[in-house]
Amino acid sequence: MSITFRRDLAELNGEFIGLVAEGLDLGLEATVQQRIAALDAAGRRTLAAVPFALFGLGFEEEGAWTTLLSPCVRDLEPGYLATRAPAERFALLALSTLRTCVRMASRSTSAWIGLPRATRRGLAALEIGLLPPVAACAAPRLRARRVLHVTTWARLVDAVTEGDERQLVIFAALGRQWSIRRSLGIKAATAGAHAFRR
């Protein structure tokens, strides 16, 4: 994946961290959310730079995404009211970026976020004008990555706070492994079950 794509994906992680810091309910434990909000700018950049998505939009639920990416989204009412405006804005940014990345580097993008094959194809084929309604429907699905359970999130924030490069390298490898397994439809092992040695 090109440097430009890696930068774009890190910026998506950074935007997600910003939503966490603003207190949006994204499925994180309160203590973890508070610790992320307390990170300084350098810490947030380090966390955002991990080579896997910190967020998810429920892409592993292929049936739901088949519906979301189908032509029926054309029938959505154009005058909907945004109930989670920050999440909806983020979903539009994420889907727009991922659509471009999937078109240019499908497998690398899947290794970053774990897109199943059918979802990759549907997202790549999605017309640009349909991105806003799909994002509006996808916004309620925005959550911190489900595979990163509370213990893993806490350890990841520890590694960032302490500048523990070794742990960050381990997380980078594991994060890509989790994403690749998701993209292949393999149920990932519980992230918290892995041993993290210091």
MARBA-3410 file (N, C-alpha, C, O; in Angstrom, 1 decimal):
198
0.8,-1.2,0.0,0.0,0.0,0.0,0.9,1.2,0.0,1.9,1.3,0.7 ~ 0.5,2.2,-0.8,1.3,3.4,-0.9,1.4,4.2,0.4,0.5,4.1,1.2 ~ 2.4,5.1,0.4,2.5,6.0,1.6,1.3,6.9,1.7,0.8,7.2,2.8 ~ 0.7,7.3,0.6,-0.5,8.2,0.6,-1.6,7.4,1.3,-2.3,8.0,2.1 ~ -1.9,6.2,0.9,-3.0,5.4,1.5,-2.7,5.2,2.9,-3.7,5.3,3.7
-1.5,4.9,3.3,-1.2,4.7,4.7,-1.5,5.9,5.5,-2.0,5.8,6.6 ~ -1.1,7.1,5.0,-1.4,8.3,5.6,-2.9,8.6,5.8,-3.4,9.0,6.8 ~ -3.6,8.3,4.7,-5.1,8.5,4.7,-5.7,7.6,5.8,-6.6,8.0,6.5 ~ -5.3,6.3,5.9,-5.8,5.4,6.9,-5.5,5.8,8.3,-6.3,5.7,9.2 ~ -4.3,6.3,8.5,-3.9,6.8,9.8,-4.7,8.0,10.2,-5.1,8.2,11.3
-5.0,8.8,9.2,-5.9,10.0,9.5,-7.3,9.6,9.9,-8.0,10.2,10.7 ~ -7.8,8.5,9.2,-9.1,7.9,9.6,-9.1,7.5,11.1,-10.0,7.8,11.9 ~ -8.0,6.8,11.5,-7.8,6.4,12.9,-7.8,7.6,13.8,-8.4,7.6,14.8 ~ -7.1,8.6,13.3,-7.0,9.9,14.1,-8.4,10.5,14.3,-8.7,11.0,15.4 ~ -9.2,10.5,13.2,-10.5,11.1,13.3,-11.4,10.3,14.3,-12.1,10.9,15.1
-11.2,9.0,14.3,-11.9,8.1,15.2,-11.5,8.4,16.6,-12.3,8.5,17.5 ~ -10.2,8.6,16.9,-9.7,8.9,18.2,-10.3,10.2,18.7,-10.6,10.4,19.8 ~ -10.5,11.2,17.7,-11.1,12.4,18.1,-12.5,12.2,18.6,-12.9,12.9,19.5 ~ -13.3,11.4,17.9,-14.6,11.1,18.3,-14.7,10.5,19.7,-15.5,10.8,20.6 ~ -13.7,9.6,20.0,-13.6,8.9,21.3,-13.3,10.0,22.3,-13.9,10.0,23.4
-12.4,10.9,22.0,-12.0,12.0,23.0,-13.2,12.9,23.2,-13.3,13.5,24.3 ~ -14.1,13.1,22.3,-15.2,14.0,22.4,-16.3,13.3,23.3,-17.3,13.9,23.6 ~ -16.1,12.0,23.6,-17.1,11.3,24.5,-18.2,10.6,23.8,-19.1,10.2,24.4 ~ -18.1,10.5,22.4,-19.1,9.7,21.7,-19.1,8.3,22.2,-18.1,7.7,22.3 ~ -20.3,7.7,22.4,-20.4,6.3,22.8,-20.1,5.4,21.6,-20.9,5.3,20.7
-18.9,4.8,21.7,-18.4,3.9,20.6,-18.1,2.5,21.1,-17.3,1.8,20.4 ~ -18.7,2.1,22.2,-18.5,0.8,22.7,-17.2,0.6,23.5,-16.9,-0.6,23.8 ~ -16.5,1.6,23.9,-15.3,1.5,24.7,-15.7,1.6,26.2,-16.6,2.2,26.6 ~ -14.9,0.8,27.0,-15.1,1.0,28.5,-14.8,2.5,28.8,-13.9,3.1,28.2 ~ -15.5,3.0,29.8,-15.3,4.4,30.2,-13.8,4.7,30.6,-13.3,5.8,30.2
-13.2,3.8,31.3,-11.8,4.1,31.7,-10.9,4.1,30.5,-10.0,5.0,30.5 ~ -11.1,3.3,29.5,-10.2,3.3,28.3,-10.5,4.5,27.5,-9.6,5.2,27.0 ~ -11.8,4.9,27.4,-12.1,6.1,26.7,-11.5,7.4,27.3,-11.0,8.2,26.6 ~ -11.5,7.4,28.7,-10.9,8.5,29.4,-9.4,8.6,29.1,-8.8,9.7,29.0 ~ -8.8,7.4,29.1,-7.3,7.4,28.9,-6.9,7.8,27.5,-5.9,8.5,27.3
-7.7,7.4,26.5,-7.5,7.8,25.2,-7.7,9.4,25.1,-6.9,10.1,24.4 ~ -8.7,9.9,25.7,-9.0,11.3,25.7,-7.9,12.1,26.3,-7.6,13.3,25.9 ~ -7.2,11.5,27.3,-6.1,12.2,28.0,-4.8,12.2,27.2,-3.8,12.8,27.6 ~ -4.7,11.4,26.1,-3.4,11.4,25.4,-3.1,12.7,24.8,-4.0,13.4,24.3 ~ -1.8,13.1,24.8,-1.4,14.3,24.1,-1.4,14.1,22.6,-1.7,13.0,22.1
-1.1,15.2,21.9,-1.2,15.1,20.4,-0.2,14.1,19.9,-0.6,13.3,18.9 ~ 1.0,13.9,20.5,2.0,12.9,20.0,1.4,11.5,20.3,1.6,10.7,19.4 ~ 0.8,11.3,21.4,0.3,10.0,21.8,-0.8,9.6,20.8,-0.9,8.5,20.4 ~ -1.7,10.6,20.5,-2.8,10.3,19.6,-2.3,10.0,18.2,-2.8,9.1,17.5 ~ -1.2,10.7,17.7,-0.6,10.4,16.4,0.0,9.0,16.4,-0.1,8.2,15.5
0.6,8.6,17.5,1.2,7.2,17.6,0.1,6.2,17.6,0.3,5.2,16.9 ~ -1.0,6.4,18.3,-2.1,5.4,18.4,-2.7,5.4,17.0,-3.0,4.3,16.5 ~ -2.9,6.5,16.3,-3.5,6.5,15.0,-2.7,5.8,14.0,-3.2,5.3,13.0 ~ -1.4,5.7,14.2,-0.5,5.2,13.2,-0.4,3.7,13.2,0.3,3.1,12.3 ~ -1.1,3.0,14.1,-1.0,1.5,14.1,-1.5,1.1,12.8,-2.5,1.6,12.2
-1.0,0.0,12.2,-1.3,-0.4,10.8,-2.6,-1.2,10.7,-2.6,-2.2,9.9 ~ -3.6,-0.9,11.5,-4.9,-1.6,11.4,-5.9,-0.6,11.9,-5.6,0.3,12.7 ~ -7.2,-0.8,11.5,-8.2,0.1,11.9,-8.6,-0.1,13.4,-8.7,-1.2,13.9 ~ -8.7,1.1,14.0,-9.2,1.1,15.4,-10.7,1.1,15.5,-11.2,0.9,16.6 ~ -11.3,1.3,14.4,-12.8,1.4,14.4,-13.3,0.3,13.5,-12.6,-0.3,12.7
-14.6,0.1,13.6,-15.3,-0.9,12.7,-16.7,-0.3,12.4,-17.3,0.4,13.1 ~ -17.2,-0.8,11.3,-18.6,-0.4,10.9,-19.4,-1.7,10.7,-20.3,-1.8,9.9 ~ -19.0,-2.8,11.4,-19.7,-4.0,11.3,-19.5,-4.7,10.0,-20.4,-5.4,9.5 ~ -18.4,-4.5,9.3,-18.2,-5.1,8.0,-18.2,-6.6,8.0,-18.5,-7.3,7.0 ~ -17.9,-7.3,9.2,-18.0,-8.7,9.2,-19.4,-9.3,9.0,-19.5,-10.5,8.8
-20.4,-8.4,9.2,-21.8,-8.8,9.0,-22.1,-8.7,7.6,-22.7,-7.7,7.2 ~ -21.8,-9.7,6.8,-21.9,-9.5,5.3,-23.3,-9.3,4.8,-23.5,-8.6,3.9 ~ -24.3,-10.0,5.5,-25.6,-9.8,5.0,-26.1,-8.4,5.2,-26.8,-7.9,4.3 ~ -25.8,-7.8,6.3,-26.2,-6.4,6.5,-25.5,-5.5,5.4,-26.2,-4.5,4.9 ~ -24.3,-5.7,5.1,-23.6,-4.8,4.2,-24.0,-5.1,2.7,-24.0,-4.2,1.9
-24.4,-6.4,2.5,-25.0,-6.6,1.1,-26.2,-5.8,0.9,-26.4,-5.2,-0.2 ~ -27.1,-5.6,2.0,-28.2,-4.8,1.9,-27.9,-3.3,1.8,-28.4,-2.6,0.9 ~ -26.9,-2.9,2.6,-26.5,-1.5,2.6,-25.9,-1.0,1.3,-26.1,0.1,0.8 ~ -25.2,-1.9,0.6,-24.6,-1.6,-0.6,-25.4,-1.9,-1.9,-24.9,-1.8,-3.0 ~ -26.6,-2.3,-1.7,-27.5,-2.7,-2.8,-28.2,-1.5,-3.4,-28.2,-0.4,-2.7
-28.8,-1.6,-4.6,-29.4,-0.5,-5.2,-30.6,0.1,-4.4,-31.0,1.2,-4.6 ~ -31.1,-0.7,-3.4,-32.3,-0.2,-2.6,-31.9,1.1,-1.9,-32.8,1.8,-1.4 ~ -30.6,1.4,-1.7,-30.3,2.6,-1.0,-30.7,3.9,-1.7,-30.8,5.0,-1.2 ~ -31.0,3.7,-3.0,-31.5,4.8,-3.8,-32.8,5.3,-3.3,-33.2,6.5,-3.5 ~ -33.6,4.4,-2.6,-34.9,4.7,-2.2,-35.0,5.4,-0.8,-36.1,5.8,-0.3
-33.8,5.7,-0.2,-33.8,6.4,1.1,-34.3,7.8,0.9,-34.1,8.5,-0.1 ~ -35.1,8.2,1.9,-35.6,9.6,1.9,-34.4,10.6,2.0,-33.6,10.4,2.8 ~ -34.4,11.5,1.1,-33.2,12.5,1.1,-33.3,13.4,2.3,-32.3,14.0,2.6 ~ -34.4,13.6,2.9,-34.5,14.6,4.0,-34.4,14.0,5.4,-35.0,14.5,6.3 ~ -33.6,12.9,5.5,-33.5,12.3,6.8,-32.8,13.2,7.8,-32.1,14.2,7.4
-33.0,13.0,9.1,-32.4,13.8,10.1,-31.2,13.1,10.7,-31.4,11.9,11.1 ~ -30.1,13.7,10.7,-28.9,13.1,11.3,-29.1,13.1,12.8,-29.2,14.1,13.4 ~ -29.1,11.9,13.3,-29.2,11.8,14.8,-27.8,11.6,15.5,-27.7,11.9,16.7 ~ -26.8,11.2,14.7,-25.5,11.1,15.2,-24.5,11.8,14.2,-23.7,11.1,13.6 ~ -24.7,13.1,14.1,-24.0,13.8,13.1,-22.5,13.5,13.0,-21.9,13.3,12.0
-21.7,13.5,14.2,-20.3,13.3,14.1,-20.0,11.9,13.6,-19.1,11.7,12.8 ~ -20.8,10.9,14.0,-20.6,9.5,13.5,-20.9,9.4,12.0,-20.2,8.7,11.3 ~ -22.0,10.1,11.6,-22.3,10.1,10.2,-21.2,10.7,9.3,-20.9,10.2,8.3 ~ -20.7,11.8,9.8,-19.6,12.5,9.1,-18.4,11.6,9.0,-17.8,11.4,7.9 ~ -18.1,10.9,10.1,-17.0,10.0,10.1,-17.2,8.8,9.1,-16.4,8.4,8.4
-18.5,8.2,9.2,-18.8,7.1,8.3,-18.6,7.5,6.8,-18.1,6.7,6.0 ~ -19.0,8.7,6.5,-18.9,9.2,5.1,-17.4,9.3,4.7,-17.0,8.9,3.7 ~ -16.6,9.9,5.6,-15.1,9.9,5.4,-14.5,8.6,5.2,-13.7,8.3,4.3 ~ -14.9,7.6,6.1,-14.3,6.3,6.1,-14.7,5.6,4.8,-13.9,5.0,4.2 ~ -16.0,5.6,4.5,-16.4,4.9,3.3,-15.9,5.5,2.0,-15.5,4.7,1.1
-15.8,6.8,2.0,-15.2,7.4,0.8,-13.7,7.0,0.6,-13.2,6.7,-0.4 ~ -13.0,7.0,1.8,-11.6,6.7,1.7,-11.4,5.2,1.4,-10.6,4.8,0.6 ~ -12.2,4.3,2.1,-12.0,2.9,1.9,-12.4,2.5,0.5,-11.8,1.6,-0.1 ~ -13.4,3.2,-0.1,-13.8,2.9,-1.5,-12.7,3.1,-2.4,-12.4,2.3,-3.3 ~ -12.0,4.3,-2.3,-10.8,4.6,-3.1,-9.7,3.5,-2.9,-9.1,3.0,-3.8
-9.4,3.3,-1.6,-8.3,2.3,-1.3,-8.6,0.9,-1.8,-7.7,0.2,-2.3 ~ -9.9,0.5,-1.7,-10.3,-0.9,-2.2,-10.1,-0.9,-3.7,-9.6,-1.9,-4.2 ~ -10.4,0.2,-4.4,-10.3,0.2,-5.8,-8.8,0.1,-6.3,-8.5,-0.5,-7.3 ~ -7.9,0.7,-5.4,-6.5,0.8,-5.8,-5.7,-0.4,-5.2,-4.7,-0.8,-5.8 ~ -6.0,-0.8,-4.0,-5.2,-1.8,-3.3,-6.2,-2.7,-2.4,-6.2,-2.5,-1.2
-6.9,-3.5,-3.1,-8.0,-4.3,-2.4,-7.5,-5.1,-1.2,-8.0,-5.0,-0.1 ~ -6.5,-5.9,-1.4,-6.0,-6.8,-0.4,-5.4,-6.1,0.8,-5.6,-6.4,1.9 ~ -4.6,-5.1,0.4,-3.9,-4.3,1.5,-4.9,-3.6,2.4,-4.8,-3.5,3.6 ~ -6.0,-3.0,1.8,-7.0,-2.4,2.5,-7.8,-3.4,3.4,-8.1,-3.1,4.6 ~ -8.0,-4.6,2.9,-8.6,-5.6,3.7,-7.8,-6.0,4.9,-8.3,-6.3,6.0
-6.5,-6.0,4.7,-5.5,-6.4,5.8,-5.5,-5.3,6.8,-5.1,-5.5,8.0 ~ -6.0,-4.1,6.5,-6.0,-3.0,7.4,-7.3,-3.0,8.2,-7.3,-2.7,9.4 ~ -8.4,-3.3,7.6,-9.7,-3.2,8.3,-10.5,-4.5,8.3,-11.4,-4.6,9.1 ~ -10.2,-5.5,7.5,-10.9,-6.7,7.5,-12.2,-6.8,6.7,-13.2,-7.2,7.3 ~ -12.1,-6.4,5.5,-13.3,-6.4,4.6,-13.5,-7.7,4.0,-12.6,-8.2,3.2
-14.6,-8.4,4.2,-14.9,-9.6,3.4,-15.0,-9.4,1.9,-15.2,-8.2,1.5 ~ -14.8,-10.4,1.1,-14.7,-10.2,-0.3,-15.9,-9.6,-0.9,-15.8,-8.6,-1.7 ~ -17.1,-10.0,-0.5,-18.3,-9.5,-1.1,-18.5,-8.0,-0.8,-18.9,-7.2,-1.6 ~ -18.1,-7.6,0.5,-18.2,-6.2,0.9,-17.2,-5.4,0.1,-17.5,-4.3,-0.3 ~ -16.0,-5.9,-0.1,-15.0,-5.2,-1.0,-15.6,-4.9,-2.3,-15.5,-3.8,-2.8
-16.1,-6.0,-3.0,-16.7,-5.8,-4.3,-17.8,-4.8,-4.3,-17.9,-3.9,-5.2 ~ -18.7,-4.9,-3.3,-19.8,-3.9,-3.3,-19.4,-2.5,-3.1,-19.9,-1.6,-3.7 ~ -18.4,-2.3,-2.2,-17.9,-1.0,-1.9,-17.2,-0.4,-3.1,-17.4,0.8,-3.4 ~ -16.4,-1.2,-3.8,-15.7,-0.7,-5.0,-16.7,-0.3,-6.1,-16.4,0.6,-6.8 ~ -17.8,-1.0,-6.2,-18.8,-0.7,-7.2,-19.7,0.4,-6.8,-20.5,0.9,-7.7
-19.7,0.9,-5.6,-20.7,1.8,-5.2,-20.5,3.2,-5.9,-19.4,3.7,-5.9 ~ -21.6,3.7,-6.4,-21.5,5.0,-7.1,-21.3,6.1,-6.0,-21.7,6.0,-4.9 ~ -20.5,7.1,-6.4,-20.1,8.2,-5.5,-21.3,8.9,-4.9,-21.3,9.3,-3.8 ~ -22.4,9.0,-5.7,-23.6,9.7,-5.2,-24.3,9.0,-4.2,-25.1,9.5,-3.4 ~ -24.0,7.7,-4.0,-24.7,6.8,-3.0,-23.9,6.8,-1.7,-24.4,6.2,-0.7
-22.8,7.3,-1.7,-22.0,7.3,-0.4,-22.7,8.0,0.7,-22.7,7.4,1.8 ~ -23.3,9.2,0.5,-24.0,9.8,1.7,-25.1,9.0,2.3,-25.1,8.8,3.5 ~ -26.0,8.4,1.5,-27.1,7.6,2.1,-26.6,6.3,2.8,-27.1,5.9,3.8 ~ -25.6,5.7,2.2,-25.0,4.5,2.8,-24.3,4.9,4.1,-24.5,4.2,5.1 ~ -23.6,6.0,4.1,-23.0,6.4,5.4,-24.0,6.8,6.4,-23.8,6.5,7.6
-25.1,7.3,6.0,-26.2,7.6,7.0,-26.7,6.4,7.7,-27.0,6.3,8.9 ~ -26.8,5.3,6.9,-27.3,4.0,7.4,-26.2,3.3,8.2,-26.6,2.6,9.1 ~ -25.0,3.5,7.8,-23.9,2.8,8.5,-23.5,3.5,9.8,-22.9,2.8,10.6 ~ -23.8,4.7,9.9,-23.3,5.5,11.1,-23.6,4.8,12.5,-22.8,4.8,13.3 ~ -24.8,4.3,12.6,-25.1,3.6,13.9,-24.3,2.4,14.2,-24.2,1.9,15.3
-23.6,1.9,13.2,-22.8,0.7,13.3,-21.4,1.0,13.8,-20.6,0.1,14.1 ~ -21.1,2.3,13.8,-19.7,2.7,14.2,-19.4,2.4,15.6,-20.1,2.8,16.5 ~ -18.3,1.6,15.8,-17.8,1.2,17.1,-16.3,1.0,17.1,-15.7,0.9,16.0 ~ -15.7,1.0,18.3,-14.3,0.6,18.4,-14.3,-0.8,17.9,-15.2,-1.6,18.1 ~ -13.1,-1.2,17.3,-13.0,-2.6,16.7,-13.4,-3.6,17.8,-12.8,-3.6,18.9
-14.3,-4.5,17.4,-14.8,-5.5,18.3,-13.8,-6.5,18.7,-13.8,-7.0,19.9 ~ -12.8,-6.7,17.8,-11.8,-7.7,18.2,-10.8,-7.2,19.3,-10.2,-8.0,19.9 ~ -10.8,-5.9,19.4,-9.9,-5.3,20.4,-10.7,-5.1,21.7,-11.4,-4.1,22.0 ~ -10.7,-6.2,22.5,-11.5,-6.1,23.8,-10.8,-5.2,24.8,-9.7,-4.6,24.5 ~ -11.5,-5.0,25.9,-11.1,-3.9,26.8,-9.6,-4.1,27.3,-8.9,-3.1,27.4
-9.2,-5.3,27.6,-7.8,-5.6,28.0,-6.8,-5.2,26.9,-5.8,-4.6,27.2 ~ -7.2,-5.5,25.7,-6.3,-5.2,24.6,-6.2,-3.7,24.4,-5.1,-3.2,24.2 ~ -7.3,-3.0,24.4,-7.3,-1.6,24.3,-6.5,-1.0,25.4,-5.7,0.0,25.2 ~ -6.6,-1.4,26.7,-5.8,-0.9,27.8,-4.3,-1.1,27.6,-3.5,-0.2,27.8 ~ -4.0,-2.3,27.1,-2.5,-2.6,26.8,-2.0,-1.7,25.7,-0.9,-1.3,25.7
-2.9,-1.5,24.7,-2.4,-0.7,23.6,-2.2,0.8,24.0,-1.2,1.4,23.6 ~ -3.1,1.3,24.8,-2.9,2.6,25.4,-1.7,2.7,26.3,-1.0,3.7,26.3 ~ -1.5,1.6,27.1,-0.2,1.6,27.9,1.0,1.7,27.0,1.9,2.5,27.3 ~ 1.0,0.9,25.9,2.2,0.9,25.0,2.4,2.3,24.4,3.6,2.8,24.3 ~ 1.4,3.0,24.1,1.5,4.3,23.5,2.0,5.3,24.6,2.9,6.1,24.3
1.4,5.3,25.8,1.7,6.2,26.9,3.2,6.0,27.3,3.9,7.0,27.6 ~ 3.6,4.7,27.4,5.0,4.4,27.8,6.0,4.5,26.7,7.2,4.3,27.0 ~ 5.6,4.7,25.5,6.5,4.7,24.4,7.2,3.3,24.2,8.3,3.2,23.8 ~ 6.4,2.3,24.4,6.9,0.9,24.3,6.9,0.4,22.9,5.9,-0.2,22.5 ~ 8.0,0.6,22.2,8.1,0.3,20.8,7.9,-1.2,20.5,7.3,-1.6,19.5
8.4,-2.0,21.4,8.3,-3.5,21.2,6.8,-3.9,21.3,6.4,-4.7,20.4 ~ 6.1,-3.4,22.2,4.7,-3.8,22.3,3.9,-3.2,21.1,3.0,-3.9,20.6 ~ 4.3,-2.1,20.6,3.6,-1.5,19.5,3.8,-2.4,18.2,3.0,-2.5,17.4 ~ 5.0,-2.9,18.1,5.4,-3.8,17.0,4.5,-5.1,17.1,4.0,-5.6,16.1 ~ 4.4,-5.6,18.3,3.6,-6.8,18.5,2.1,-6.5,18.1,1.5,-7.3,17.5
1.6,-5.4,18.6,0.2,-5.0,18.3,0.1,-4.8,16.8,-1.0,-5.2,16.2 ~ 1.0,-4.3,16.1,0.9,-4.1,14.7,0.8,-5.4,14.0,-0.1,-5.6,13.1 ~ 1.6,-6.4,14.4,1.5,-7.7,13.7,0.2,-8.4,14.0,-0.4,-9.0,13.2 ~ -0.2,-8.3,15.3,-1.5,-9.0,15.7,-2.7,-8.3,15.0,-3.6,-8.9,14.6 ~ -2.6,-7.0,15.0,-3.8,-6.2,14.4,-4.0,-6.6,12.9,-5.1,-6.7,12.5
-2.9,-6.7,12.2,-3.0,-7.1,10.8,-3.5,-8.5,10.7,-4.3,-8.9,9.8 ~ -3.0,-9.4,11.6,-3.5,-10.8,11.6,-5.0,-10.9,11.8,-5.7,-11.6,11.1 ~ -5.5,-10.1,12.8,-7.0,-10.1,13.1,-7.7,-9.6,11.8,-8.8,-10.2,11.5 ~ -7.2,-8.5,11.2,-7.9,-8.0,10.0,-7.9,-9.0,8.9,-9.0,-9.1,8.2 ~ -6.8,-9.6,8.6,-6.8,-10.6,7.5,-7.7,-11.7,7.8,-8.4,-12.2,6.9
-7.8,-12.2,9.0,-8.7,-13.3,9.3,-10.1,-12.9,9.1,-10.9,-13.6,8.6 ~ -10.5,-11.6,9.5,-11.8,-11.1,9.3,-12.1,-11.1,7.8,-13.2,-11.5,7.3 ~ -11.2,-10.6,7.0,-11.4,-10.4,5.5,-11.6,-11.8,4.9,-12.2,-11.9,3.8 ~ -11.0,-12.9,5.5,-11.2,-14.2,4.9,-12.4,-14.9,5.5,-12.7,-16.1,5.2 ~ -13.1,-14.3,6.4,-14.3,-14.9,7.0,-14.0,-15.8,8.1,-14.8,-16.6,8.5
-12.7,-15.8,8.7,-12.3,-16.7,9.7,-12.6,-16.0,11.1,-12.2,-14.8,11.3 ~ -13.2,-16.6,11.9,-13.5,-16.0,13.3,-12.2,-15.9,14.0,-11.5,-16.9,14.2 ~ -11.9,-14.6,14.3,-10.6,-14.3,15.0,-10.6,-14.8,16.4,-11.7,-14.8,17.1 ~ -9.5,-15.3,16.9,-9.4,-15.6,18.3,-9.5,-14.4,19.1,-9.2,-13.3,18.7 ~ -10.0,-14.5,20.4,-10.1,-13.4,21.3,-8.8,-12.7,21.4,-7.8,-13.3,21.8
-8.8,-11.4,21.1,-7.6,-10.6,21.2,-7.0,-10.6,22.6,-5.7,-10.7,22.7 ~ -7.8,-10.6,23.6,-7.3,-10.5,25.0,-6.7,-11.8,25.4,-6.0,-11.9,26.4 ~ -6.9,-12.9,24.6,-6.4,-14.2,25.0,-4.9,-14.3,24.7,-4.2,-15.2,25.2 ~ -4.4,-13.5,23.8,-2.9,-13.5,23.5,-2.1,-13.0,24.7,-2.5,-12.2,25.4 ~ -1.0,-13.6,24.8,0.0,-13.2,25.9,0.8,-12.0,25.4,1.3,-12.1,24.3
0.9,-11.0,26.2,1.7,-9.9,25.8,2.8,-9.8,26.9,2.6,-9.4,28.0 ~ 4.0,-10.1,26.4,5.1,-10.1,27.4,5.9,-8.8,27.3,6.1,-8.3,26.2 ~ 6.3,-8.3,28.4,7.1,-7.1,28.4,8.6,-7.4,28.4,9.4,-6.5,28.4
END
